[in-house]
């Protein structure tokens, strides 16, 4: 069974590029979700193994979703603008922050570190 990644990203080209990259690497991708409501609904249907969240989606900020996932011990990668990284790291110390633009190969490297055996 492949690991399931929830992808919440509202930039169409970025979202589908990431989906293709992750699927080619053998992950199951839930998404992309351009809105918080659809991403939350997907989480209710089944807890992901990891979530990659753009901070600002079409219908608002993903802070509540990020916190909910972290509280459920789901690793979270916050994919955000470079200027937001310090604020996000302080607000979500257990999450990984990655600045946009981030090449998909670099995100794959971060994901593999998250899933690497301790």
Backbone as a chain_set.jsonl record, in Angstrom:
{"seq": "XXXXXXXXXXXXXXXXXXXXXXXXXXXXXXXXXXXXXXXXXXXXXXXXXXXXXXXXXXXXXXXXXXXXXXXXXXXXXXXXXXXXXXXXXXXXXXXXXXXXXXXXXXXXXXXXXXXXXX", "coords": {"N": [[0.854, -1.187, 0.0], [0.606, 2.165, -0.914], [1.927, 5.263, 0.378], [-0.138, 7.934, 1.444], [-0.615, 11.19, 0.33], [-1.89, 14.288, 1.148], [-2.7, 16.994, -0.802], [-2.942, 20.392, -0.788], [-3.36, 22.998, -2.704], [-3.713, 25.935, -4.53], [-2.799, 27.002, -6.896], [-3.03, 26.234, -10.108], [-1.168, 25.134, -12.1], [1.112, 24.565, -10.524], [-0.038, 22.796, -8.664], [-0.84, 20.524, -10.234], [1.584, 19.792, -11.33], [2.992, 19.029, -9.023], [1.339, 16.899, -8.182], [1.701, 15.055, -10.319], [4.472, 14.586, -10.046], [4.635, 13.426, -7.448], [3.0, 11.152, -7.74], [4.414, 9.759, -9.73], [6.587, 9.097, -8.199], [5.573, 7.138, -6.674], [3.706, 7.633, -4.681], [0.383, 7.908, -3.321], [-1.877, 10.353, -4.2], [-4.002, 12.638, -2.696], [-6.035, 14.869, -3.913], [-5.343, 17.559, -6.198], [-6.398, 20.014, -3.811], [-8.058, 22.991, -4.006], [-9.322, 24.497, -2.192], [-10.028, 25.054, 1.305], [-12.264, 23.812, 2.424], [-12.753, 21.517, 0.799], [-10.364, 20.138, 1.209], [-10.473, 19.665, 3.973], [-12.721, 18.001, 4.053], [-11.742, 15.802, 2.65], [-9.853, 14.916, 4.503], [-11.523, 14.108, 6.559], [-12.7, 11.911, 5.399], [-10.589, 10.168, 5.199], [-7.611, 9.786, 6.944], [-4.622, 11.341, 5.973], [-1.215, 10.252, 5.241], [0.648, 12.187, 5.157], [0.671, 15.741, 4.787], [0.68, 18.346, 2.427], [0.511, 21.667, 2.462], [-0.518, 24.611, 0.978], [-0.415, 27.815, 2.272], [-2.325, 29.847, 1.825], [-5.361, 29.421, 0.451], [-8.035, 29.327, -2.026], [-10.301, 29.867, -0.509], [-9.469, 30.863, 1.943], [-7.155, 30.835, 4.816], [-5.008, 28.104, 5.723], [-4.496, 27.462, 8.363], [-6.077, 26.318, 10.492], [-6.602, 23.744, 9.512], [-3.967, 22.789, 9.273], [-3.189, 22.74, 11.988], [-5.039, 20.897, 13.027], [-4.275, 18.54, 11.686], [-1.62, 18.262, 12.602], [-2.161, 17.887, 15.313], [-3.214, 15.37, 15.148], [-1.007, 13.913, 14.695], [-0.088, 13.857, 12.061], [2.347, 14.354, 9.679], [3.185, 17.591, 8.491], [3.802, 19.653, 5.752], [4.371, 22.908, 5.13], [3.789, 24.906, 2.501], [4.848, 27.777, 1.379], [5.046, 31.372, 0.817], [8.266, 32.887, 0.784], [8.604, 35.027, 2.6], [6.885, 34.415, 4.656], [7.907, 32.308, 6.096], [9.379, 32.368, 8.618], [7.42, 33.268, 10.439], [5.55, 31.202, 10.187], [7.061, 28.995, 11.029], [7.376, 29.642, 13.705], [4.726, 29.62, 14.567], [3.886, 27.023, 13.961], [5.722, 24.861, 15.12], [6.177, 22.107, 14.85], [5.783, 21.533, 12.237], [7.051, 21.354, 8.864], [8.53, 23.876, 7.004], [8.508, 25.084, 3.731], [9.77, 27.122, 1.271], [8.154, 28.836, -1.395], [9.14, 29.632, -4.712], [9.442, 26.124, -4.935], [11.3, 23.554, -6.181], [9.8, 20.57, -7.445], [11.362, 18.228, -7.09], [12.892, 18.86, -4.862], [10.911, 18.975, -2.912], [10.176, 16.295, -2.936], [12.459, 15.207, -1.799], [12.29, 16.234, 0.814], [9.945, 14.938, 1.626], [10.786, 12.269, 1.533], [12.602, 12.294, 3.627], [10.88, 12.711, 5.771], [9.464, 10.312, 5.813], [11.478, 8.531, 6.227], [12.957, 5.808, 8.013], [13.415, 6.047, 11.539]], "CA": [[0.0, 0.0, 0.0], [1.435, 3.357, -0.996], [1.648, 6.32, 1.344], [-1.112, 8.901, 0.924], [-0.278, 12.594, 0.547], [-2.936, 15.274, 0.893], [-2.133, 18.196, -1.405], [-3.823, 21.561, -0.832], [-2.634, 24.003, -3.493], [-4.684, 26.559, -5.422], [-2.188, 27.402, -8.167], [-3.329, 25.098, -10.958], [0.019, 24.527, -12.7], [1.916, 24.013, -9.426], [-0.761, 21.661, -8.081], [-0.789, 19.339, -11.088], [2.989, 19.407, -11.435], [3.305, 18.291, -7.8], [0.61, 15.617, -8.226], [2.404, 14.161, -11.248], [5.762, 14.23, -9.451], [4.435, 12.515, -6.319], [2.475, 9.879, -8.249], [5.527, 9.078, -10.399], [7.474, 8.605, -7.145], [4.92, 6.013, -6.023], [2.781, 8.035, -3.628], [-1.009, 8.143, -3.665], [-2.137, 11.775, -3.934], [-5.37, 13.073, -2.455], [-6.078, 16.251, -4.351], [-5.121, 18.755, -5.388], [-7.543, 20.744, -3.278], [-7.84, 24.438, -4.107], [-10.013, 25.139, -1.079], [-9.931, 24.439, 2.626], [-13.412, 22.937, 2.681], [-12.572, 20.21, 0.155], [-9.237, 19.474, 1.871], [-10.981, 19.187, 5.266], [-13.604, 16.88, 3.773], [-10.878, 14.672, 2.302], [-9.252, 14.438, 5.76], [-12.573, 13.414, 7.301], [-12.925, 10.625, 4.738], [-9.447, 9.303, 5.462], [-6.443, 10.537, 7.399], [-3.454, 11.145, 5.105], [0.061, 9.946, 5.89], [1.388, 13.45, 5.142], [-0.065, 16.798, 4.096], [1.411, 19.504, 1.911], [-0.495, 22.718, 2.466], [-0.275, 26.01, 0.658], [-1.011, 28.534, 3.394], [-3.502, 30.6, 1.425], [-6.134, 28.806, -0.618], [-9.061, 30.221, -2.575], [-11.321, 30.241, 0.483], [-8.901, 31.301, 3.217], [-5.884, 30.317, 5.305], [-5.064, 26.688, 6.114], [-3.984, 27.302, 9.726], [-6.888, 25.385, 11.276], [-6.352, 22.409, 8.969], [-2.599, 22.415, 9.656], [-3.177, 22.409, 13.413], [-5.808, 19.659, 13.196], [-3.434, 17.425, 11.226], [-0.5, 18.118, 13.545], [-2.719, 17.312, 16.54], [-3.441, 13.946, 14.866], [0.32, 13.369, 14.389], [0.156, 13.775, 10.624], [3.383, 15.318, 9.292], [2.69, 18.671, 7.646], [4.75, 20.523, 5.062], [3.721, 24.169, 4.777], [4.367, 25.396, 1.248], [4.429, 29.174, 1.482], [5.947, 32.416, 0.333], [9.494, 32.989, 1.578], [8.441, 36.017, 3.67], [6.054, 33.86, 5.737], [8.532, 31.122, 6.694], [9.703, 32.537, 10.041], [6.157, 33.334, 11.173], [4.959, 29.857, 10.184], [7.896, 28.127, 11.869], [7.069, 29.973, 15.1], [3.342, 29.221, 14.854], [3.774, 25.566, 13.821], [7.09, 24.353, 15.265], [6.287, 20.693, 14.466], [5.626, 21.426, 10.781], [8.203, 21.698, 8.025], [8.172, 24.961, 6.103], [9.247, 25.085, 2.474], [9.447, 28.365, 0.568], [7.845, 28.829, -2.825], [8.946, 28.407, -5.466], [10.268, 24.995, -4.508], [11.249, 22.523, -7.218], [9.182, 19.324, -6.988], [12.388, 17.273, -6.646], [13.264, 19.236, -3.495], [9.81, 18.532, -2.05], [10.297, 14.836, -2.823], [13.536, 14.949, -0.844], [11.733, 16.506, 2.141], [8.994, 13.86, 1.906], [11.525, 11.035, 1.84], [13.164, 12.43, 4.986], [9.773, 12.547, 6.718], [9.098, 8.908, 5.86], [12.662, 7.686, 6.491], [12.929, 5.178, 9.342], [14.194, 6.783, 12.549]], "C": [[0.892, 1.24, 0.0], [0.999, 4.395, 0.034], [0.794, 7.401, 0.678], [-0.738, 10.321, 1.329], [-1.487, 13.457, 0.2], [-2.251, 16.523, 0.345], [-3.196, 19.279, -1.485], [-3.033, 22.7, -1.469], [-3.619, 24.598, -4.492], [-4.09, 27.095, -6.719], [-2.206, 26.177, -9.076], [-2.074, 24.395, -11.489], [0.891, 23.87, -11.633], [1.262, 22.746, -8.875], [-0.61, 20.41, -8.937], [0.638, 18.879, -11.339], [3.396, 18.568, -10.214], [2.597, 16.934, -7.78], [1.335, 14.62, -9.12], [3.717, 13.67, -10.651], [5.589, 13.195, -8.344], [3.913, 11.154, -6.774], [3.569, 9.081, -8.954], [6.501, 8.484, -9.381], [6.822, 7.473, -6.341], [3.976, 6.358, -4.884], [1.36, 8.123, -4.181], [-1.297, 9.59, -3.287], [-3.631, 12.009, -3.787], [-5.401, 14.552, -2.805], [-5.636, 16.371, -5.794], [-6.439, 19.414, -4.972], [-7.216, 22.232, -3.317], [-8.48, 25.185, -2.952], [-9.898, 24.346, 0.206], [-11.059, 23.444, 2.842], [-13.231, 21.572, 2.032], [-11.41, 19.445, 0.783], [-9.664, 18.904, 3.226], [-11.875, 17.963, 5.071], [-12.786, 15.632, 3.43], [-10.238, 14.075, 3.548], [-10.271, 13.679, 6.605], [-12.827, 12.032, 6.712], [-11.793, 9.642, 5.023], [-8.22, 10.114, 5.808], [-5.26, 10.274, 6.471], [-2.221, 10.765, 5.923], [0.926, 11.198, 6.015], [0.525, 14.471, 4.42], [0.898, 17.887, 3.648], [0.367, 20.588, 1.699], [0.081, 24.049, 2.009], [-0.995, 26.771, 1.768], [-2.296, 29.242, 3.012], [-4.153, 29.933, 0.225], [-7.242, 29.75, -1.063], [-10.082, 30.677, -1.546], [-10.744, 30.558, 1.86], [-7.58, 30.634, 3.562], [-6.041, 28.895, 5.84], [-4.585, 26.438, 7.542], [-4.758, 26.26, 10.539], [-6.659, 23.946, 10.817], [-4.962, 21.917, 9.366], [-2.56, 21.979, 11.116], [-3.906, 21.101, 13.688], [-4.952, 18.453, 12.813], [-2.269, 17.193, 12.177], [-0.97, 17.493, 14.853], [-2.982, 15.812, 16.394], [-2.14, 13.235, 14.474], [0.543, 13.071, 12.911], [1.252, 14.785, 10.304], [2.814, 16.332, 8.296], [3.87, 19.439, 7.065], [3.963, 21.748, 4.629], [4.478, 24.779, 3.607], [3.932, 26.848, 1.111], [5.441, 30.124, 0.862], [7.123, 32.551, 1.302], [9.326, 33.93, 2.774], [7.674, 35.469, 4.869], [6.759, 32.77, 6.532], [8.805, 31.257, 8.188], [8.438, 32.552, 10.903], [5.528, 31.94, 11.283], [5.748, 28.894, 11.065], [7.618, 28.385, 13.345], [5.668, 29.482, 15.481], [3.16, 27.7, 14.851], [5.152, 24.925, 13.919], [7.263, 22.885, 14.854], [6.132, 20.475, 12.963], [6.944, 21.768, 10.095], [7.744, 22.821, 7.108], [9.102, 24.947, 4.895], [8.803, 26.316, 1.702], [9.139, 28.111, -0.9], [8.751, 29.842, -3.51], [9.929, 27.334, -4.994], [10.17, 23.932, -5.594], [10.636, 21.229, -6.663], [10.199, 18.296, -6.482], [12.827, 17.584, -5.22], [12.164, 18.823, -2.508], [9.846, 17.014, -1.874], [11.376, 14.455, -1.812], [13.04, 15.164, 0.592], [10.785, 15.376, 2.548], [9.748, 12.582, 2.27], [12.186, 11.108, 3.212], [12.086, 12.234, 6.04], [9.459, 11.066, 6.905], [10.279, 7.976, 6.133], [12.558, 7.063, 7.89], [13.856, 5.924, 10.308], [15.397, 6.002, 13.006]], "O": [[1.815, 1.354, 0.807], [-0.142, 4.399, 0.495], [0.982, 7.732, -0.492], [-0.566, 10.62, 2.511], [-2.034, 13.368, -0.899], [-1.326, 17.048, 0.965], [-4.216, 19.119, -2.154], [-2.151, 23.287, -0.842], [-4.286, 23.863, -5.22], [-4.829, 27.6, -7.564], [-1.487, 25.206, -8.841], [-1.939, 23.181, -11.338], [1.356, 22.745, -11.816], [1.938, 21.743, -8.647], [-0.284, 19.343, -8.416], [0.873, 17.688, -11.542], [4.053, 17.537, -10.348], [3.199, 15.929, -7.401], [1.558, 13.474, -8.728], [4.041, 12.486, -10.736], [6.312, 12.199, -8.305], [4.335, 10.12, -6.254], [3.646, 7.862, -8.797], [7.163, 7.485, -9.663], [7.443, 6.914, -5.436], [3.495, 5.462, -4.19], [1.164, 8.382, -5.369], [-0.992, 10.01, -2.17], [-4.422, 11.624, -4.648], [-4.858, 15.384, -2.078], [-5.568, 15.377, -6.517], [-7.44, 19.369, -5.688], [-6.225, 22.677, -2.736], [-8.215, 26.37, -2.751], [-9.699, 23.131, 0.195], [-10.841, 22.359, 3.381], [-13.529, 20.557, 2.661], [-11.467, 18.219, 0.879], [-9.268, 17.796, 3.588], [-11.794, 17.002, 5.836], [-13.111, 14.532, 3.878], [-10.093, 12.856, 3.644], [-9.92, 12.717, 7.288], [-13.134, 11.09, 7.442], [-12.011, 8.432, 5.081], [-7.828, 11.017, 5.068], [-4.926, 9.12, 6.206], [-2.192, 10.938, 7.141], [1.819, 11.269, 6.86], [-0.261, 14.116, 3.542], [1.801, 18.291, 4.382], [-0.536, 20.452, 0.875], [1.048, 24.55, 2.582], [-2.097, 26.384, 2.157], [-3.256, 29.244, 3.782], [-3.585, 29.883, -0.866], [-7.369, 30.854, -0.532], [-10.668, 31.751, -1.685], [-11.474, 30.523, 2.85], [-6.965, 29.963, 2.734], [-7.1, 28.535, 6.353], [-4.294, 25.294, 7.893], [-4.154, 25.414, 11.199], [-6.537, 23.038, 11.639], [-4.799, 20.76, 9.752], [-1.959, 20.956, 11.441], [-3.447, 20.288, 14.491], [-4.912, 17.46, 13.539], [-1.965, 16.051, 12.52], [-0.268, 16.668, 15.438], [-2.977, 15.073, 17.378], [-2.163, 12.105, 13.986], [1.274, 12.146, 12.558], [1.105, 15.964, 10.625], [2.065, 15.979, 7.385], [4.802, 19.821, 7.774], [3.008, 21.645, 3.859], [5.656, 25.12, 3.717], [2.783, 27.125, 0.768], [6.53, 29.73, 0.446], [6.969, 32.346, 2.506], [9.855, 33.654, 3.85], [7.794, 35.995, 5.975], [6.239, 32.345, 7.565], [8.49, 30.344, 8.951], [8.391, 31.926, 11.962], [5.037, 31.552, 12.344], [5.163, 28.069, 11.767], [7.623, 27.453, 14.149], [5.458, 28.989, 16.589], [2.381, 27.158, 15.635], [5.7, 24.487, 12.907], [8.376, 22.461, 14.543], [6.325, 19.363, 12.472], [7.828, 22.392, 10.683], [6.679, 22.725, 6.498], [10.318, 24.814, 5.026], [7.608, 26.533, 1.501], [9.775, 27.285, -1.555], [9.094, 30.849, -2.89], [11.09, 27.616, -4.698], [9.075, 23.457, -5.898], [10.927, 20.843, -5.531], [9.911, 17.566, -5.534], [13.105, 16.667, -4.447], [12.458, 18.374, -1.4], [9.576, 16.507, -0.784], [11.219, 13.494, -1.06], [13.339, 14.366, 1.48], [10.822, 14.913, 3.688], [9.377, 11.893, 3.22], [12.315, 10.088, 3.889], [12.348, 11.653, 7.093], [9.215, 10.616, 8.025], [10.097, 6.764, 6.257], [12.121, 7.721, 8.834], [14.94, 6.371, 9.931], [16.156, 6.476, 13.851]]}, "num_chains": 1, "name": "protein.A"}
